[in-house]
Amino acid sequence: MNILIDPSAERAVLSIVCRFGETSYLEVADLLTEQSFVIDSNVILWKCLQKIFSNEKVRSIDVASIHSAAKELNLDHI
């Protein structure tokens, strides 16, 4: 089985979720997991987005909310 790796597609999905917020997150949340990403920084960003939208019910994203989620997940050192 071939593993598809497309870092630009990963970044595109993450940037769309960050730009358009909860609506776009809900569109892809059922389709994507941490294993959907191969770039480590993209995995960390996805974990932060999951934390923000799943637990805090925030409608939009900013840098401070991503940093806060990373800190709560103990990923802020990365």
Chimera marker file (.cmm) of the C-alpha trace (Angstrom):
<marker_set name="trace">
<marker id="1" x="0.000" y="0.000" z="0.000" r="1" g="1" b="0" radius="0.5"/>
<marker id="2" x="1.358" y="3.405" z="-0.947" r="1" g="1" b="0" radius="0.5"/>
<marker id="3" x="1.207" y="6.154" z="1.625" r="1" g="1" b="0" radius="0.5"/>
<marker id="4" x="0.241" y="9.499" z="0.183" r="1" g="1" b="0" radius="0.5"/>
<marker id="5" x="2.250" y="12.405" z="1.523" r="1" g="1" b="0" radius="0.5"/>
<marker id="6" x="1.298" y="15.932" z="0.549" r="1" g="1" b="0" radius="0.5"/>
<marker id="7" x="2.587" y="18.610" z="2.934" r="1" g="1" b="0" radius="0.5"/>
<marker id="8" x="0.987" y="21.417" z="0.931" r="1" g="1" b="0" radius="0.5"/>
<marker id="9" x="-2.431" y="19.783" z="1.153" r="1" g="1" b="0" radius="0.5"/>
<marker id="10" x="-1.953" y="19.409" z="4.905" r="1" g="1" b="0" radius="0.5"/>
<marker id="11" x="-1.093" y="23.091" z="5.235" r="1" g="1" b="0" radius="0.5"/>
<marker id="12" x="-4.028" y="24.061" z="3.029" r="1" g="1" b="0" radius="0.5"/>
<marker id="13" x="-6.509" y="22.184" z="5.224" r="1" g="1" b="0" radius="0.5"/>
<marker id="14" x="-5.030" y="23.645" z="8.405" r="1" g="1" b="0" radius="0.5"/>
<marker id="15" x="-4.991" y="27.178" z="7.027" r="1" g="1" b="0" radius="0.5"/>
<marker id="16" x="-8.611" y="26.909" z="5.886" r="1" g="1" b="0" radius="0.5"/>
<marker id="17" x="-9.661" y="25.740" z="9.345" r="1" g="1" b="0" radius="0.5"/>
<marker id="18" x="-7.706" y="28.588" z="10.956" r="1" g="1" b="0" radius="0.5"/>
<marker id="19" x="-9.129" y="31.143" z="8.535" r="1" g="1" b="0" radius="0.5"/>
<marker id="20" x="-12.787" y="30.093" z="8.476" r="1" g="1" b="0" radius="0.5"/>
<marker id="21" x="-13.104" y="28.661" z="11.979" r="1" g="1" b="0" radius="0.5"/>
<marker id="22" x="-15.662" y="26.291" z="13.386" r="1" g="1" b="0" radius="0.5"/>
<marker id="23" x="-17.665" y="25.745" z="10.201" r="1" g="1" b="0" radius="0.5"/>
<marker id="24" x="-14.676" y="24.476" z="8.239" r="1" g="1" b="0" radius="0.5"/>
<marker id="25" x="-13.417" y="22.444" z="11.212" r="1" g="1" b="0" radius="0.5"/>
<marker id="26" x="-16.738" y="20.626" z="11.454" r="1" g="1" b="0" radius="0.5"/>
<marker id="27" x="-16.561" y="19.832" z="7.727" r="1" g="1" b="0" radius="0.5"/>
<marker id="28" x="-13.284" y="17.920" z="8.086" r="1" g="1" b="0" radius="0.5"/>
<marker id="29" x="-13.221" y="16.798" z="11.732" r="1" g="1" b="0" radius="0.5"/>
<marker id="30" x="-14.863" y="13.448" z="10.997" r="1" g="1" b="0" radius="0.5"/>
<marker id="31" x="-12.470" y="12.746" z="8.133" r="1" g="1" b="0" radius="0.5"/>
<marker id="32" x="-9.129" y="13.666" z="9.691" r="1" g="1" b="0" radius="0.5"/>
<marker id="33" x="-7.118" y="12.270" z="12.583" r="1" g="1" b="0" radius="0.5"/>
<marker id="34" x="-3.615" y="12.928" z="13.863" r="1" g="1" b="0" radius="0.5"/>
<marker id="35" x="-2.458" y="10.117" z="11.577" r="1" g="1" b="0" radius="0.5"/>
<marker id="36" x="-3.725" y="12.077" z="8.572" r="1" g="1" b="0" radius="0.5"/>
<marker id="37" x="-0.717" y="14.391" z="8.886" r="1" g="1" b="0" radius="0.5"/>
<marker id="38" x="2.895" y="13.422" z="8.268" r="1" g="1" b="0" radius="0.5"/>
<marker id="39" x="4.603" y="16.709" z="9.140" r="1" g="1" b="0" radius="0.5"/>
<marker id="40" x="5.147" y="16.962" z="12.906" r="1" g="1" b="0" radius="0.5"/>
<marker id="41" x="4.245" y="20.648" z="13.121" r="1" g="1" b="0" radius="0.5"/>
<marker id="42" x="0.985" y="19.934" z="11.276" r="1" g="1" b="0" radius="0.5"/>
<marker id="43" x="0.142" y="17.148" z="13.747" r="1" g="1" b="0" radius="0.5"/>
<marker id="44" x="0.700" y="19.550" z="16.644" r="1" g="1" b="0" radius="0.5"/>
<marker id="45" x="-1.399" y="22.266" z="15.026" r="1" g="1" b="0" radius="0.5"/>
<marker id="46" x="-4.218" y="19.760" z="14.368" r="1" g="1" b="0" radius="0.5"/>
<marker id="47" x="-4.141" y="18.648" z="18.026" r="1" g="1" b="0" radius="0.5"/>
<marker id="48" x="-4.414" y="22.302" z="19.074" r="1" g="1" b="0" radius="0.5"/>
<marker id="49" x="-7.327" y="22.898" z="16.704" r="1" g="1" b="0" radius="0.5"/>
<marker id="50" x="-9.097" y="19.797" z="18.020" r="1" g="1" b="0" radius="0.5"/>
<marker id="51" x="-8.621" y="21.037" z="21.575" r="1" g="1" b="0" radius="0.5"/>
<marker id="52" x="-9.936" y="24.496" z="20.742" r="1" g="1" b="0" radius="0.5"/>
<marker id="53" x="-13.030" y="23.415" z="18.839" r="1" g="1" b="0" radius="0.5"/>
<marker id="54" x="-13.895" y="20.277" z="20.800" r="1" g="1" b="0" radius="0.5"/>
<marker id="55" x="-13.515" y="21.584" z="24.314" r="1" g="1" b="0" radius="0.5"/>
<marker id="56" x="-13.808" y="25.337" z="24.263" r="1" g="1" b="0" radius="0.5"/>
<marker id="57" x="-16.464" y="25.819" z="21.589" r="1" g="1" b="0" radius="0.5"/>
<marker id="58" x="-14.605" y="28.747" z="20.069" r="1" g="1" b="0" radius="0.5"/>
<marker id="59" x="-15.965" y="29.889" z="16.724" r="1" g="1" b="0" radius="0.5"/>
<marker id="60" x="-12.786" y="31.498" z="15.364" r="1" g="1" b="0" radius="0.5"/>
<marker id="61" x="-9.049" y="30.994" z="15.745" r="1" g="1" b="0" radius="0.5"/>
<marker id="62" x="-6.221" y="33.360" z="16.564" r="1" g="1" b="0" radius="0.5"/>
<marker id="63" x="-2.574" y="32.872" z="17.468" r="1" g="1" b="0" radius="0.5"/>
<marker id="64" x="-3.259" y="33.315" z="21.178" r="1" g="1" b="0" radius="0.5"/>
<marker id="65" x="-5.860" y="30.525" z="21.212" r="1" g="1" b="0" radius="0.5"/>
<marker id="66" x="-3.475" y="28.164" z="19.404" r="1" g="1" b="0" radius="0.5"/>
<marker id="67" x="-0.694" y="28.975" z="21.851" r="1" g="1" b="0" radius="0.5"/>
<marker id="68" x="-3.046" y="28.503" z="24.797" r="1" g="1" b="0" radius="0.5"/>
<marker id="69" x="-4.203" y="25.119" z="23.497" r="1" g="1" b="0" radius="0.5"/>
<marker id="70" x="-0.586" y="24.062" z="22.928" r="1" g="1" b="0" radius="0.5"/>
<marker id="71" x="0.245" y="25.027" z="26.490" r="1" g="1" b="0" radius="0.5"/>
<marker id="72" x="-2.716" y="23.025" z="27.843" r="1" g="1" b="0" radius="0.5"/>
<marker id="73" x="-1.594" y="20.017" z="25.780" r="1" g="1" b="0" radius="0.5"/>
<marker id="74" x="1.986" y="20.498" z="27.015" r="1" g="1" b="0" radius="0.5"/>
<marker id="75" x="3.150" y="21.031" z="23.424" r="1" g="1" b="0" radius="0.5"/>
<marker id="76" x="4.134" y="24.697" z="23.734" r="1" g="1" b="0" radius="0.5"/>
<marker id="77" x="7.846" y="23.852" z="23.937" r="1" g="1" b="0" radius="0.5"/>
<marker id="78" x="7.662" y="22.580" z="20.366" r="1" g="1" b="0" radius="0.5"/>
<link id1="1" id2="2" r="1" g="1" b="0" radius="0.2"/>
<link id1="2" id2="3" r="1" g="1" b="0" radius="0.2"/>
<link id1="3" id2="4" r="1" g="1" b="0" radius="0.2"/>
<link id1="4" id2="5" r="1" g="1" b="0" radius="0.2"/>
<link id1="5" id2="6" r="1" g="1" b="0" radius="0.2"/>
<link id1="6" id2="7" r="1" g="1" b="0" radius="0.2"/>
<link id1="7" id2="8" r="1" g="1" b="0" radius="0.2"/>
<link id1="8" id2="9" r="1" g="1" b="0" radius="0.2"/>
<link id1="9" id2="10" r="1" g="1" b="0" radius="0.2"/>
<link id1="10" id2="11" r="1" g="1" b="0" radius="0.2"/>
<link id1="11" id2="12" r="1" g="1" b="0" radius="0.2"/>
<link id1="12" id2="13" r="1" g="1" b="0" radius="0.2"/>
<link id1="13" id2="14" r="1" g="1" b="0" radius="0.2"/>
<link id1="14" id2="15" r="1" g="1" b="0" radius="0.2"/>
<link id1="15" id2="16" r="1" g="1" b="0" radius="0.2"/>
<link id1="16" id2="17" r="1" g="1" b="0" radius="0.2"/>
<link id1="17" id2="18" r="1" g="1" b="0" radius="0.2"/>
<link id1="18" id2="19" r="1" g="1" b="0" radius="0.2"/>
<link id1="19" id2="20" r="1" g="1" b="0" radius="0.2"/>
<link id1="20" id2="21" r="1" g="1" b="0" radius="0.2"/>
<link id1="21" id2="22" r="1" g="1" b="0" radius="0.2"/>
<link id1="22" id2="23" r="1" g="1" b="0" radius="0.2"/>
<link id1="23" id2="24" r="1" g="1" b="0" radius="0.2"/>
<link id1="24" id2="25" r="1" g="1" b="0" radius="0.2"/>
<link id1="25" id2="26" r="1" g="1" b="0" radius="0.2"/>
<link id1="26" id2="27" r="1" g="1" b="0" radius="0.2"/>
<link id1="27" id2="28" r="1" g="1" b="0" radius="0.2"/>
<link id1="28" id2="29" r="1" g="1" b="0" radius="0.2"/>
<link id1="29" id2="30" r="1" g="1" b="0" radius="0.2"/>
<link id1="30" id2="31" r="1" g="1" b="0" radius="0.2"/>
<link id1="31" id2="32" r="1" g="1" b="0" radius="0.2"/>
<link id1="32" id2="33" r="1" g="1" b="0" radius="0.2"/>
<link id1="33" id2="34" r="1" g="1" b="0" radius="0.2"/>
<link id1="34" id2="35" r="1" g="1" b="0" radius="0.2"/>
<link id1="35" id2="36" r="1" g="1" b="0" radius="0.2"/>
<link id1="36" id2="37" r="1" g="1" b="0" radius="0.2"/>
<link id1="37" id2="38" r="1" g="1" b="0" radius="0.2"/>
<link id1="38" id2="39" r="1" g="1" b="0" radius="0.2"/>
<link id1="39" id2="40" r="1" g="1" b="0" radius="0.2"/>
<link id1="40" id2="41" r="1" g="1" b="0" radius="0.2"/>
<link id1="41" id2="42" r="1" g="1" b="0" radius="0.2"/>
<link id1="42" id2="43" r="1" g="1" b="0" radius="0.2"/>
<link id1="43" id2="44" r="1" g="1" b="0" radius="0.2"/>
<link id1="44" id2="45" r="1" g="1" b="0" radius="0.2"/>
<link id1="45" id2="46" r="1" g="1" b="0" radius="0.2"/>
<link id1="46" id2="47" r="1" g="1" b="0" radius="0.2"/>
<link id1="47" id2="48" r="1" g="1" b="0" radius="0.2"/>
<link id1="48" id2="49" r="1" g="1" b="0" radius="0.2"/>
<link id1="49" id2="50" r="1" g="1" b="0" radius="0.2"/>
<link id1="50" id2="51" r="1" g="1" b="0" radius="0.2"/>
<link id1="51" id2="52" r="1" g="1" b="0" radius="0.2"/>
<link id1="52" id2="53" r="1" g="1" b="0" radius="0.2"/>
<link id1="53" id2="54" r="1" g="1" b="0" radius="0.2"/>
<link id1="54" id2="55" r="1" g="1" b="0" radius="0.2"/>
<link id1="55" id2="56" r="1" g="1" b="0" radius="0.2"/>
<link id1="56" id2="57" r="1" g="1" b="0" radius="0.2"/>
<link id1="57" id2="58" r="1" g="1" b="0" radius="0.2"/>
<link id1="58" id2="59" r="1" g="1" b="0" radius="0.2"/>
<link id1="59" id2="60" r="1" g="1" b="0" radius="0.2"/>
<link id1="60" id2="61" r="1" g="1" b="0" radius="0.2"/>
<link id1="61" id2="62" r="1" g="1" b="0" radius="0.2"/>
<link id1="62" id2="63" r="1" g="1" b="0" radius="0.2"/>
<link id1="63" id2="64" r="1" g="1" b="0" radius="0.2"/>
<link id1="64" id2="65" r="1" g="1" b="0" radius="0.2"/>
<link id1="65" id2="66" r="1" g="1" b="0" radius="0.2"/>
<link id1="66" id2="67" r="1" g="1" b="0" radius="0.2"/>
<link id1="67" id2="68" r="1" g="1" b="0" radius="0.2"/>
<link id1="68" id2="69" r="1" g="1" b="0" radius="0.2"/>
<link id1="69" id2="70" r="1" g="1" b="0" radius="0.2"/>
<link id1="70" id2="71" r="1" g="1" b="0" radius="0.2"/>
<link id1="71" id2="72" r="1" g="1" b="0" radius="0.2"/>
<link id1="72" id2="73" r="1" g="1" b="0" radius="0.2"/>
<link id1="73" id2="74" r="1" g="1" b="0" radius="0.2"/>
<link id1="74" id2="75" r="1" g="1" b="0" radius="0.2"/>
<link id1="75" id2="76" r="1" g="1" b="0" radius="0.2"/>
<link id1="76" id2="77" r="1" g="1" b="0" radius="0.2"/>
<link id1="77" id2="78" r="1" g="1" b="0" radius="0.2"/>
</marker_set>
